[in-house]
Amino acid sequence: MKKLLLLTCIACFAAANAFATGPYVAAKAKYVITQDEIRTKGLVEDKSKFDDNVWGGSFAFGGIANYRYGDLRYEVEYTQNSTARKRGVKVRTQGLLFNAYYDFNLRTYLPIKPYIGAGLGFGHVEFVADDFSVKDNGFAAQIGAGLNIRICSRTYLDLGYRYMTYDDFDIEYRNSRRTYQKVEYRPRAHEISLGLRYEF
C-alpha cells in the first residue's frame, strides 16, 4: 500500500507539470456493487458470485483542454474500496488509474454537462480465505459515464457510473482442514459515485 501511495504522489507531480493550465482536483464517494466470480478446484469444486456491496472513495488530480463542442479531461486517480465479505472470504481492492473524460457542451442555459470516460492503470487486490491470504498486483481498467452539474463558477458536482475490472488471478493453498484447493478469482464491480471537482 505504501508503494501505491508513493506512485500516486509521483503521478500527481507529473500531472501538475503536464497540466500547467486548467488544473483541477476531485474527490468522490462510491457505492460499489461487487460482481466477482470465484471458482474453486480440488477436493471441493464450486463456482459462485461474490456479490457483497461496499463503500469506497477516490481522489484525482488532472487538467482540462477546452474545445468547441466539449472539454477533454485527463487525470490521475487513486481509488480504494472497503473490505467485502462473504462466506469466509474477504476482498479489498485499490488502484491507480490514468483516466480520460469528454464533457459534452449542450449549448443550453442549464449548468450541466454529460460525460463519457475510460481509464487504465494499476490494481491491487487483497484476498483472504480461511487462514490463507494473498496480495495480487496487476492490470485495472474502467469505463463509464456521468453528469457534471456546475454549482458555482469553479466547482462541479459529479454524479457518475462506471464498470471497474481488476486483473484475474489464481491461488493455490491448503485450507483450514488441510485440504488442497485452487481458487480462480475474477474481480469486477459496478460503481455509483457522487463527488466534487474544483477547477483552479
MARMARSE-775277 format. One record per residue (C-alpha): chain; residue in three letters; x negated, y negated, z negated; residue number from 1. Coordinates in Angstrom, 2 decimals. Example, Ala and Ser with C-alpha at 12.3 -4.5 7.8 and 13.67 -1.06 7.14 Angstrom:
// residues 2
node cadena = A | residuo = ala | east = -12.30 | north = 4.50 | up = -7.80 | num = 1
node cadena = A | residuo = ser | east = -13.67 | north = 1.06 | up = -7.14 | num = 2
// end
This chain:
// residues 200
node cadena = A | residuo = met | east = 0.00 | north = 0.00 | up = 0.00 | num = 1
node cadena = A | residuo = lys | east = -2.88 | north = -2.36 | up = -0.79 | num = 2
node cadena = A | residuo = lys | east = -4.30 | north = -1.76 | up = 2.69 | num = 3
node cadena = A | residuo = leu | east = -0.93 | north = -2.54 | up = 4.25 | num = 4
node cadena = A | residuo = leu | east = -0.66 | north = -5.81 | up = 2.31 | num = 5
node cadena = A | residuo = leu | east = -4.19 | north = -6.74 | up = 3.41 | num = 6
node cadena = A | residuo = leu | east = -3.24 | north = -6.06 | up = 7.04 | num = 7
node cadena = A | residuo = thr | east = -0.18 | north = -8.26 | up = 6.55 | num = 8
node cadena = A | residuo = cys | east = -2.31 | north = -11.18 | up = 5.33 | num = 9
node cadena = A | residuo = ile | east = -4.74 | north = -10.79 | up = 8.25 | num = 10
node cadena = A | residuo = ala | east = -1.87 | north = -10.62 | up = 10.74 | num = 11
node cadena = A | residuo = cys | east = -0.20 | north = -13.70 | up = 9.26 | num = 12
node cadena = A | residuo = phe | east = -3.50 | north = -15.63 | up = 9.50 | num = 13
node cadena = A | residuo = ala | east = -3.83 | north = -14.61 | up = 13.15 | num = 14
node cadena = A | residuo = ala | east = -0.23 | north = -15.61 | up = 13.82 | num = 15
node cadena = A | residuo = ala | east = -0.84 | north = -19.02 | up = 12.26 | num = 16
node cadena = A | residuo = asn | east = -3.62 | north = -19.68 | up = 14.75 | num = 17
node cadena = A | residuo = ala | east = -1.65 | north = -18.29 | up = 17.67 | num = 18
node cadena = A | residuo = phe | east = 1.39 | north = -20.47 | up = 16.92 | num = 19
node cadena = A | residuo = ala | east = -0.13 | north = -23.88 | up = 16.24 | num = 20
node cadena = A | residuo = thr | east = 3.16 | north = -25.48 | up = 17.36 | num = 21
node cadena = A | residuo = gly | east = 6.63 | north = -24.39 | up = 16.31 | num = 22
node cadena = A | residuo = pro | east = 5.74 | north = -22.01 | up = 13.46 | num = 23
node cadena = A | residuo = tyr | east = 8.35 | north = -20.58 | up = 11.08 | num = 24
node cadena = A | residuo = val | east = 8.73 | north = -18.34 | up = 8.05 | num = 25
node cadena = A | residuo = ala | east = 11.62 | north = -15.94 | up = 7.49 | num = 26
node cadena = A | residuo = ala | east = 12.86 | north = -13.66 | up = 4.72 | num = 27
node cadena = A | residuo = lys | east = 15.64 | north = -11.06 | up = 4.86 | num = 28
node cadena = A | residuo = ala | east = 17.58 | north = -8.76 | up = 2.56 | num = 29
node cadena = A | residuo = lys | east = 18.65 | north = -5.47 | up = 4.17 | num = 30
node cadena = A | residuo = tyr | east = 21.23 | north = -2.74 | up = 3.64 | num = 31
node cadena = A | residuo = val | east = 19.62 | north = 0.41 | up = 5.02 | num = 32
node cadena = A | residuo = ile | east = 21.67 | north = 3.38 | up = 6.23 | num = 33
node cadena = A | residuo = thr | east = 19.19 | north = 6.25 | up = 6.47 | num = 34
node cadena = A | residuo = gln | east = 19.72 | north = 8.87 | up = 9.17 | num = 35
node cadena = A | residuo = asp | east = 16.63 | north = 11.03 | up = 8.61 | num = 36
node cadena = A | residuo = glu | east = 16.51 | north = 14.66 | up = 9.69 | num = 37
node cadena = A | residuo = ile | east = 14.79 | north = 17.34 | up = 7.60 | num = 38
node cadena = A | residuo = arg | east = 14.08 | north = 20.87 | up = 8.83 | num = 39
node cadena = A | residuo = thr | east = 12.59 | north = 23.47 | up = 6.51 | num = 40
node cadena = A | residuo = lys | east = 10.96 | north = 26.69 | up = 7.75 | num = 41
node cadena = A | residuo = gly | east = 9.60 | north = 29.67 | up = 5.85 | num = 42
node cadena = A | residuo = leu | east = 11.43 | north = 31.77 | up = 3.29 | num = 43
node cadena = A | residuo = val | east = 14.18 | north = 29.11 | up = 3.24 | num = 44
node cadena = A | residuo = glu | east = 15.49 | north = 27.99 | up = 6.64 | num = 45
node cadena = A | residuo = asp | east = 17.54 | north = 24.81 | up = 6.59 | num = 46
node cadena = A | residuo = lys | east = 18.42 | north = 21.74 | up = 8.64 | num = 47
node cadena = A | residuo = ser | east = 20.01 | north = 18.71 | up = 7.04 | num = 48
node cadena = A | residuo = lys | east = 20.56 | north = 14.98 | up = 7.34 | num = 49
node cadena = A | residuo = phe | east = 19.02 | north = 12.68 | up = 4.79 | num = 50
node cadena = A | residuo = asp | east = 21.72 | north = 10.00 | up = 4.60 | num = 51
node cadena = A | residuo = asp | east = 21.22 | north = 8.10 | up = 1.36 | num = 52
node cadena = A | residuo = asn | east = 21.78 | north = 4.33 | up = 1.64 | num = 53
node cadena = A | residuo = val | east = 19.33 | north = 1.89 | up = 0.05 | num = 54
node cadena = A | residuo = trp | east = 18.37 | north = -1.78 | up = -0.08 | num = 55
node cadena = A | residuo = gly | east = 15.31 | north = -3.35 | up = 1.43 | num = 56
node cadena = A | residuo = gly | east = 13.63 | north = -6.64 | up = 2.23 | num = 57
node cadena = A | residuo = ser | east = 11.22 | north = -8.23 | up = 4.69 | num = 58
node cadena = A | residuo = phe | east = 9.05 | north = -11.29 | up = 5.19 | num = 59
node cadena = A | residuo = ala | east = 7.84 | north = -12.68 | up = 8.52 | num = 60
node cadena = A | residuo = phe | east = 5.68 | north = -15.46 | up = 9.94 | num = 61
node cadena = A | residuo = gly | east = 5.91 | north = -16.46 | up = 13.58 | num = 62
node cadena = A | residuo = gly | east = 6.34 | north = -19.11 | up = 16.23 | num = 63
node cadena = A | residuo = ile | east = 8.79 | north = -20.30 | up = 18.89 | num = 64
node cadena = A | residuo = ala | east = 8.41 | north = -21.11 | up = 22.59 | num = 65
node cadena = A | residuo = asn | east = 11.29 | north = -23.18 | up = 23.98 | num = 66
node cadena = A | residuo = tyr | east = 12.77 | north = -22.53 | up = 27.44 | num = 67
node cadena = A | residuo = arg | east = 15.72 | north = -23.92 | up = 29.36 | num = 68
node cadena = A | residuo = tyr | east = 18.15 | north = -21.09 | up = 28.62 | num = 69
node cadena = A | residuo = gly | east = 16.82 | north = -19.94 | up = 25.28 | num = 70
node cadena = A | residuo = asp | east = 13.96 | north = -19.62 | up = 22.84 | num = 71
node cadena = A | residuo = leu | east = 11.34 | north = -16.88 | up = 22.73 | num = 72
node cadena = A | residuo = arg | east = 10.18 | north = -15.99 | up = 19.22 | num = 73
node cadena = A | residuo = tyr | east = 7.15 | north = -13.90 | up = 18.21 | num = 74
node cadena = A | residuo = glu | east = 6.49 | north = -12.83 | up = 14.65 | num = 75
node cadena = A | residuo = val | east = 4.55 | north = -10.55 | up = 12.36 | num = 76
node cadena = A | residuo = glu | east = 6.84 | north = -8.86 | up = 9.81 | num = 77
node cadena = A | residuo = tyr | east = 6.23 | north = -6.89 | up = 6.64 | num = 78
node cadena = A | residuo = thr | east = 9.23 | north = -4.72 | up = 5.69 | num = 79
node cadena = A | residuo = gln | east = 9.88 | north = -2.38 | up = 2.76 | num = 80
node cadena = A | residuo = asn | east = 12.82 | north = -0.26 | up = 1.57 | num = 81
node cadena = A | residuo = ser | east = 13.65 | north = 1.06 | up = -1.88 | num = 82
node cadena = A | residuo = thr | east = 13.42 | north = 4.80 | up = -2.60 | num = 83
node cadena = A | residuo = ala | east = 16.07 | north = 7.02 | up = -1.01 | num = 84
node cadena = A | residuo = arg | east = 17.06 | north = 10.15 | up = -2.96 | num = 85
node cadena = A | residuo = lys | east = 18.95 | north = 13.33 | up = -2.06 | num = 86
node cadena = A | residuo = arg | east = 18.82 | north = 16.94 | up = -3.29 | num = 87
node cadena = A | residuo = gly | east = 15.44 | north = 16.61 | up = -4.98 | num = 88
node cadena = A | residuo = val | east = 13.84 | north = 14.74 | up = -2.07 | num = 89
node cadena = A | residuo = lys | east = 12.60 | north = 11.16 | up = -2.40 | num = 90
node cadena = A | residuo = val | east = 11.54 | north = 8.99 | up = 0.54 | num = 91
node cadena = A | residuo = arg | east = 10.20 | north = 5.45 | up = 0.64 | num = 92
node cadena = A | residuo = thr | east = 9.26 | north = 3.52 | up = 3.78 | num = 93
node cadena = A | residuo = gln | east = 7.41 | north = 0.32 | up = 4.62 | num = 94
node cadena = A | residuo = gly | east = 5.98 | north = -1.16 | up = 7.78 | num = 95
node cadena = A | residuo = leu | east = 4.05 | north = -3.91 | up = 9.52 | num = 96
node cadena = A | residuo = leu | east = 5.62 | north = -4.91 | up = 12.84 | num = 97
node cadena = A | residuo = phe | east = 4.99 | north = -7.30 | up = 15.70 | num = 98
node cadena = A | residuo = asn | east = 8.44 | north = -8.44 | up = 16.89 | num = 99
node cadena = A | residuo = ala | east = 9.71 | north = -10.44 | up = 19.86 | num = 100
node cadena = A | residuo = tyr | east = 13.18 | north = -12.05 | up = 19.99 | num = 101
node cadena = A | residuo = tyr | east = 15.07 | north = -14.00 | up = 22.61 | num = 102
node cadena = A | residuo = asp | east = 17.60 | north = -16.57 | up = 21.31 | num = 103
node cadena = A | residuo = phe | east = 20.27 | north = -17.49 | up = 23.86 | num = 104
node cadena = A | residuo = asn | east = 21.30 | north = -21.15 | up = 24.22 | num = 105
node cadena = A | residuo = leu | east = 25.09 | north = -21.09 | up = 24.60 | num = 106
node cadena = A | residuo = arg | east = 25.23 | north = -24.81 | up = 25.50 | num = 107
node cadena = A | residuo = thr | east = 28.17 | north = -25.42 | up = 23.19 | num = 108
node cadena = A | residuo = tyr | east = 28.68 | north = -27.66 | up = 20.19 | num = 109
node cadena = A | residuo = leu | east = 28.69 | north = -24.62 | up = 17.91 | num = 110
node cadena = A | residuo = pro | east = 25.46 | north = -24.27 | up = 15.85 | num = 111
node cadena = A | residuo = ile | east = 24.97 | north = -20.60 | up = 16.76 | num = 112
node cadena = A | residuo = lys | east = 22.52 | north = -18.62 | up = 18.89 | num = 113
node cadena = A | residuo = pro | east = 22.90 | north = -14.89 | up = 19.55 | num = 114
node cadena = A | residuo = tyr | east = 19.67 | north = -12.97 | up = 20.00 | num = 115
node cadena = A | residuo = ile | east = 18.19 | north = -9.64 | up = 21.01 | num = 116
node cadena = A | residuo = gly | east = 14.86 | north = -8.26 | up = 19.89 | num = 117
node cadena = A | residuo = ala | east = 12.43 | north = -5.39 | up = 19.58 | num = 118
node cadena = A | residuo = gly | east = 9.22 | north = -4.60 | up = 17.75 | num = 119
node cadena = A | residuo = leu | east = 6.32 | north = -2.17 | up = 17.47 | num = 120
node cadena = A | residuo = gly | east = 3.84 | north = -1.57 | up = 14.72 | num = 121
node cadena = A | residuo = phe | east = 2.52 | north = 0.50 | up = 11.84 | num = 122
node cadena = A | residuo = gly | east = 4.70 | north = 2.53 | up = 9.45 | num = 123
node cadena = A | residuo = his | east = 4.02 | north = 4.14 | up = 6.08 | num = 124
node cadena = A | residuo = val | east = 6.25 | north = 6.92 | up = 4.65 | num = 125
node cadena = A | residuo = glu | east = 6.02 | north = 8.37 | up = 1.13 | num = 126
node cadena = A | residuo = phe | east = 7.71 | north = 11.78 | up = 0.86 | num = 127
node cadena = A | residuo = val | east = 8.30 | north = 13.70 | up = -2.40 | num = 128
node cadena = A | residuo = ala | east = 9.95 | north = 17.16 | up = -2.57 | num = 129
node cadena = A | residuo = asp | east = 9.90 | north = 19.35 | up = -5.71 | num = 130
node cadena = A | residuo = asp | east = 6.39 | north = 18.97 | up = -7.15 | num = 131
node cadena = A | residuo = phe | east = 4.84 | north = 18.09 | up = -3.81 | num = 132
node cadena = A | residuo = ser | east = 4.20 | north = 14.62 | up = -2.38 | num = 133
node cadena = A | residuo = val | east = 2.61 | north = 13.30 | up = 0.79 | num = 134
node cadena = A | residuo = lys | east = 1.92 | north = 9.89 | up = 2.33 | num = 135
node cadena = A | residuo = asp | east = 2.00 | north = 9.57 | up = 6.10 | num = 136
node cadena = A | residuo = asn | east = 0.94 | north = 6.68 | up = 8.34 | num = 137
node cadena = A | residuo = gly | east = 1.97 | north = 6.32 | up = 11.95 | num = 138
node cadena = A | residuo = phe | east = 3.95 | north = 4.56 | up = 14.63 | num = 139
node cadena = A | residuo = ala | east = 7.02 | north = 2.39 | up = 13.84 | num = 140
node cadena = A | residuo = ala | east = 9.48 | north = 0.66 | up = 16.15 | num = 141
node cadena = A | residuo = gln | east = 12.73 | north = -1.29 | up = 16.04 | num = 142
node cadena = A | residuo = ile | east = 15.37 | north = -2.64 | up = 18.42 | num = 143
node cadena = A | residuo = gly | east = 18.35 | north = -4.79 | up = 17.56 | num = 144
node cadena = A | residuo = ala | east = 20.49 | north = -7.90 | up = 17.95 | num = 145
node cadena = A | residuo = gly | east = 21.99 | north = -10.60 | up = 15.81 | num = 146
node cadena = A | residuo = leu | east = 23.22 | north = -14.13 | up = 15.36 | num = 147
node cadena = A | residuo = asn | east = 21.39 | north = -17.28 | up = 14.24 | num = 148
node cadena = A | residuo = ile | east = 23.51 | north = -19.96 | up = 12.55 | num = 149
node cadena = A | residuo = arg | east = 21.95 | north = -23.39 | up = 12.00 | num = 150
node cadena = A | residuo = ile | east = 22.78 | north = -24.67 | up = 8.52 | num = 151
node cadena = A | residuo = cys | east = 20.56 | north = -27.78 | up = 8.71 | num = 152
node cadena = A | residuo = ser | east = 18.01 | north = -29.26 | up = 11.11 | num = 153
node cadena = A | residuo = arg | east = 15.21 | north = -26.75 | up = 10.41 | num = 154
node cadena = A | residuo = thr | east = 16.94 | north = -23.90 | up = 8.60 | num = 155
node cadena = A | residuo = tyr | east = 18.85 | north = -20.97 | up = 10.13 | num = 156
node cadena = A | residuo = leu | east = 20.97 | north = -18.21 | up = 8.63 | num = 157
node cadena = A | residuo = asp | east = 20.19 | north = -14.88 | up = 10.34 | num = 158
node cadena = A | residuo = leu | east = 22.73 | north = -12.05 | up = 10.49 | num = 159
node cadena = A | residuo = gly | east = 21.32 | north = -9.00 | up = 12.27 | num = 160
node cadena = A | residuo = tyr | east = 21.40 | north = -5.30 | up = 13.01 | num = 161
node cadena = A | residuo = arg | east = 18.56 | north = -3.05 | up = 14.12 | num = 162
node cadena = A | residuo = tyr | east = 17.72 | north = 0.60 | up = 14.63 | num = 163
node cadena = A | residuo = met | east = 14.45 | north = 1.49 | up = 12.93 | num = 164
node cadena = A | residuo = thr | east = 12.29 | north = 4.55 | up = 13.56 | num = 165
node cadena = A | residuo = tyr | east = 9.10 | north = 5.84 | up = 11.98 | num = 166
node cadena = A | residuo = asp | east = 6.70 | north = 8.45 | up = 13.33 | num = 167
node cadena = A | residuo = asp | east = 7.76 | north = 12.10 | up = 12.87 | num = 168
node cadena = A | residuo = phe | east = 5.52 | north = 14.28 | up = 10.72 | num = 169
node cadena = A | residuo = asp | east = 5.19 | north = 17.86 | up = 9.43 | num = 170
node cadena = A | residuo = ile | east = 4.44 | north = 19.01 | up = 5.90 | num = 171
node cadena = A | residuo = glu | east = 3.24 | north = 22.40 | up = 4.69 | num = 172
node cadena = A | residuo = tyr | east = 3.37 | north = 23.16 | up = 0.96 | num = 173
node cadena = A | residuo = arg | east = 4.37 | north = 25.57 | up = -1.79 | num = 174
node cadena = A | residuo = asn | east = 7.48 | north = 24.54 | up = -3.72 | num = 175
node cadena = A | residuo = ser | east = 8.10 | north = 24.85 | up = -7.49 | num = 176
node cadena = A | residuo = arg | east = 8.95 | north = 28.57 | up = -7.06 | num = 177
node cadena = A | residuo = arg | east = 5.58 | north = 29.09 | up = -5.32 | num = 178
node cadena = A | residuo = thr | east = 7.36 | north = 29.75 | up = -2.03 | num = 179
node cadena = A | residuo = tyr | east = 5.56 | north = 28.66 | up = 1.14 | num = 180
node cadena = A | residuo = gln | east = 7.52 | north = 26.05 | up = 3.07 | num = 181
node cadena = A | residuo = lys | east = 7.07 | north = 23.93 | up = 6.17 | num = 182
node cadena = A | residuo = val | east = 9.06 | north = 20.71 | up = 6.46 | num = 183
node cadena = A | residuo = glu | east = 9.59 | north = 18.71 | up = 9.66 | num = 184
node cadena = A | residuo = tyr | east = 10.64 | north = 15.16 | up = 8.81 | num = 185
node cadena = A | residuo = arg | east = 12.07 | north = 12.56 | up = 11.21 | num = 186
node cadena = A | residuo = pro | east = 12.67 | north = 9.15 | up = 9.55 | num = 187
node cadena = A | residuo = arg | east = 15.37 | north = 6.96 | up = 11.16 | num = 188
node cadena = A | residuo = ala | east = 17.60 | north = 4.17 | up = 9.85 | num = 189
node cadena = A | residuo = his | east = 20.28 | north = 1.63 | up = 10.74 | num = 190
node cadena = A | residuo = glu | east = 19.58 | north = -1.73 | up = 9.06 | num = 191
node cadena = A | residuo = ile | east = 22.03 | north = -4.58 | up = 8.48 | num = 192
node cadena = A | residuo = ser | east = 20.26 | north = -7.78 | up = 7.38 | num = 193
node cadena = A | residuo = leu | east = 21.01 | north = -11.25 | up = 6.11 | num = 194
node cadena = A | residuo = gly | east = 18.21 | north = -13.78 | up = 5.90 | num = 195
node cadena = A | residuo = leu | east = 16.93 | north = -17.33 | up = 6.19 | num = 196
node cadena = A | residuo = arg | east = 14.44 | north = -18.81 | up = 8.67 | num = 197
node cadena = A | residuo = tyr | east = 12.71 | north = -22.15 | up = 8.18 | num = 198
node cadena = A | residuo = glu | east = 11.03 | north = -23.87 | up = 11.14 | num = 199
node cadena = A | residuo = phe | east = 8.16 | north = -26.29 | up = 10.47 | num = 200
// end
